[in-house]
Amino acid sequence: MSTLLVACLGCRREFRVVERLQGRTIACPHCRKPVVVAAKVEPADRLVGQEIAGCRLIRRLGAGALGVVYEAERAGRQVAIKLLSSQAAQDAEVVARFQREAGIARGVTHPNLVAVLDSGHARGTHYLVMEFVPGGTLAALVEDGPIPWRDAVRHGAALAEVLSALHAREIIHRDLKPANVLVGTDGVARLADLGLAKRIESQGDPEQGLTMQGTSMGSPAYMPPEQVTDARSAGPTADLYSLGATIYHLVAGRAPFVGKLGSEVMEKVLNELPADPRQFAPDCPLPLAELILALLAKDPADRPQSAAEVAATFTAITAGTTAIRRIPPRRKPVQKRTRWWPWLLVAVVLVAAGVGVWLVATHRI
């Protein structure tokens, strides 16, 4: 399948899209800003054709703020290799996060997780070698609009199963979104990019410093409210929210909350309820809509509490059996209430003072 390498001027990431989108304006799968798919002109890349860590680089697959990903060949096998940029390598925290991604990924084996094969430092570059998944991403699949709900449910079940495996090892992904899910030519969804993943911290955990309190990390359109306000507060149910937002996008053809700026989207995530996905996809069955909205609950306690439960629910929806065992209430975000009694007290005092002045002026006291 022929693809084009596209660069987003908003988040400065590169990603590949199918060639038929040439000339169209699409939403960046990472920051959702509009991007024009230009003519097929591959940028010159001096690393293509070279060898790093036994990998001969074939073509550039994409890039982000921290590094570049290439398709490569290693010992006769197609692989993908992520290289940390020289600028990012100057930041000790970024290097630690990059190395941690390798350690976390190599500790989990699952058919729906992109496998990490090797990592290390070679030719002055930190690298991560992963299995190569020929195909595209969920973001590419939904570029032309919503996909059939049964396909969305199948992908949802696969992602819930891999989240269950991660959570069982006390690992939280924190950046589940359509752009981070690869769909191979076999139709199987595989979760990628553990760059923002963290282990559930215990007291004195040395990894705590890698996630600053009071900051958000992730992609606004798929982040739960608690992750918007403080990335360290994200627990397993944060991944379930992101799963709900991802399946919402697949079914409805759009994210639950949209806006021109990331700050606008985050404001909606915090203060607005998502529309019922059936408004955009009338054929979406009620149990699926209920599950999606349950996953998108503002309060983590109102969401399903385990990925295994969600995977079973997706399976039940496909089978046509009762899907939701517990549907949380659609509670609106708590708004700050204006305290009226201080103003009433001020008004009473002013009225009393005015009456007193009037009585003095008319010599009645």
N, C-alpha and C positions, 0 to 999 in steps of 0.2 A: 504494500500500500504506500503510495507516494505521499510524502508529507512536506510541509513548509515550516521553517524555523521562524517564529514570531517573537518580537521583543515588545514588552509593555513599558511605556514611558512612565507609568504611574508607580508600579512597585519594582521596576527595573529587572523583572524576571524574563527569562526566555522559555518558550515552550513550543512544542510541535503541534500542528493541526493538519487535518487532511487537505490535500491540494484543492479539492473542489470548493473550499471556502475562500479561495483567492479572490481578492477584490471586495470581500464583505467586511463589515464592521461587526466584531464579536466582543463579548465580555471576557476580560482576562479571567481565567479560571482561579486565580489567586486573590486578586483585589477587586474584581468585577468592574473595573474601569473599561471604557470602550477602546478597542484596539483594531486598527485596520490591517487586514491580512494583505501584505504587499506582494509584489511579484516574486517569483522563485529565484532569489539571489542569496546563495549561501555565503555568510561572511567568511573571510579568510581566517583560518585557524592554524597557527603554526604547530600546534600539538598533534593535529590529525596526521596519522602515519607514524608517529613516534611510539616508543614503548615505555611504559611505566609499570613497575611491579609485575613484569611478565605479561602485561596487557598491551596489545597493539591497538591504538585508538583508531576507530574507523570513521565515526562521525559524531558531531555534537548533538546531544539530545535536548539539552536545556540548560538553563543557568539561573542562579538566584543571587542574593546578596552575599552569600558565603562561599559559593563555589560553582563548579560546572560538572555536568554529567555527560559522559560519552558512552556510545556503544563501542564495544571493544571485543577482541578475540584473545582468548587465553587458553593455551594448550588445546587448540582445536575446538574450543567451546565459546559460544557467544555469551558475553557478559555485559554488565553495565558497571562503569566505574565512576565514582564521585570523587572529585578532587577539590580540596579546600583551597580557596584563592590565597595568593601570597599576602594580600592585605588582611584577610580574615585571620590568617595564621599568626599575625602579630598580636592578636587578642587572646590572652591565656584562657579567658572564660569560653570563648568560641571554640578553641582547640579542645578544651575539656569536654564541651558539649558534643563535639564531633566524635571524640573518642568514646564518650558515653553511649552515643547512638550505636556504634559498632558493638560495644559490650552488651547492650540491651538486646539488640537484634539477634546476635549470635547465641543468645541464651534461650531463644524461642524458636521452635520449629513447628510450622503449621502450613497446610496446603493453601491457605488464603492469606499468607503473609509473604512478601517478597523476601527471599532468603539472602542473608549476608554471608558471603563465602570467605572473605578475607579482609583484613585492614592492616594499616601500618603507616610507615613513613619511608618514602623512596624518592631519590633525586630532589630532595628538599621539599617534597610535597606530602601532605597527609592525604591518604586515599582510603576508599571504602569500595570493595568489589562486591557486587550483588548479582543475583540471577537476572538475566535479560528476559523481559516479558514482551514478546512481539504482539503488537496490537495498539491500543490507545488507552485513554483514561475515561472514567465515567463523565468527566467534564466534556470531553469530545463527543461522547455519545448523545449528550443532552443538548448539544449546540444547536441542533435543528428543531428542538422542541422536546416535549415529554416523551418518555419511552413507555411501552406497554406496562401496565401496572404489575402484571405477573413477572416480568423481567426485573422490575424494581424490587419486588418481594424476594425474588431469588438472590439478588445481590445483597439485599438487606439481611437475609438469613446468613449468608456467607460472612458478611462483615461482623454481624453479631457474634458468630462463632469464634472468629479470630479475636475479637475484643474480649470474649470470655476467657480465651487462653492467655491473653496478656494480663487481664485483671487477676487471674488465678496466680500469676507470678508477681502481683502487686505492681504492674506497669500500667501507666495511663498514657495514652497516645497524645492527646491534646491538640491534634491538628487533622482530625478526620474530615475530609471534604472530597468532592468529586475529583478534583485535580490530583489527589493523593491516592486514588484507587485505580490500579491498572487492570484492564480487562484484556486478557490474552485472546489469541485467535481461537482458543478452545472455549471462550465464553465465560471463563472462570474469573471472578473478581479477586484481586490480591491487594491487600493494604500495603502501602509503601511509606517511606519517609518517617522515620522515628526520631527526626532531629529535635523535636520538641517534647519527646516522651520523657517521663520521669518515673522514678520509683516512688511509691507512697512513703513519705518521709517518716522516720521515727526520730525521737529526741536525739539530737546530736549528730544527725546524718550529715556527712561531709558534702552531700550533693545539694543541701539546702541553699547554699549561696549561689547556685547556678540559676535559680529562679527568684527574681527579686519580688519582694512583697509589694503590693500596690501597683503592679504593672500587669498589662494584658499581653498575652502571647497567643498567636494563632491567627485565624482568618475571621474577620468580624461577622460575615454572613452565616457562619456555622458555629460560632462560639456561644456557649451558654452565658447567662447573666453573671454567674459567679466567676467565670473566667475573664469576662470583660473587666470586672472591677479588681480582680486580684488573681493572677495565674496560679499562685500557690494554693488557692482554695479549691482548685479543680480536682475532684475525685472521680471515681469510676462512672458516676452518673453524668459527669460532664461529657465523657465520650458518648454516652447514650443520647444526650441532647444533640451532639454533632451528627450522630447516625440518623436521628430523626430529621434534622435539617437537610442532610444529604438525600435521604429517600423522598422527602418533600420535594426537593428540586427535581429529582428524576420523574416523579409522578406529575407535578404541576408545571414543569418546564421553567421554573424560576425558584429562587431561594425564598425562604419564609419572609425575610425582610430585605428590602432593596433600598438603595439610596446612592446619590452621586459621590458622597464622601464616606470613608470608613467611620468617621465620628457620627454621621447621620444614621448609619446602620446600627451602630452600637447603642445609640439613644433609643432606637426602636426595639432592639433586643431587650433593653432594660425596662421599657415602659409600655410596650404595645403587645397585644395578643396576636398570634398569627391567624391569618384567614384560613378557613376550612379548605383543605386542598381540593375538595370537590367543586369549589367555585371555578377552578381552572381545569379540572379533570373530572367531568361528570360521571365517567365510567369507573372512577375509583370506588371500590366497595367500602361500605360504612366501617367494617372492622379495621380496615387498613387506615382510613382517615382517623379513626379513634386512636389507633396505636401511634400514629405520627404525632397527633396533638398531645397525647400523653407523654411522649418522649420530649416534646417541646415545652413542657411545663416550666414555669419560671422558677418554682421552688424545687430543688433537687429531691426533696422528700415526696413530691407529688409524681415523680417519674417512676417507671418500672425500676426496680432496684438491682437487677442483675442482667448481664448480657445473655446469659443462658436462657432466662425467662423470655427475653425479647426474641431470641432465635427460635424458641419453641412457638411463640406467638406468630411469627412470620410463617412457619411451617403449617400452623393451624389455619391461617388465612388461605394459603394455597390449597389446603385440603377441603376448605369450605366449612370447617367446624367452628365452634364458638371460639372467638379469638381473644377477647379481652376478659380477664378474670377480675381486674380491678381498674376502673377508669377514674383517674383523679379528677377533681372538680376543675373547671376552667376558671381559675381565680385570676382576677385582674391584678396587676402589680400594685403593691401598696403605695399609695400616694401620700406625700407629706401633707398633713392637714393644718390649715391655718388656725391658730388658737384665737378664738373670738373674744374670750372673756377679758383679756387685758384691754382691748379696745372698748368694750362695754364699760369697764371701770373708768377709763379715761373720759368717755362721753358723759358718764354720770357726774364725774368731778367737774367737768367744764360746764355742764348745765347748772349744777349747784352754785358754781362760782358766778355764773352769769346772773342767776336769780339773786344772789347776795348783792352783787353790784347794783342791780336794778332797785332792790329794796333800799339800799343806802342812798341811791340817787333820788328816790322819791320820798326820803325821810320817814320810811315806814319802820326802821329799826334804829 
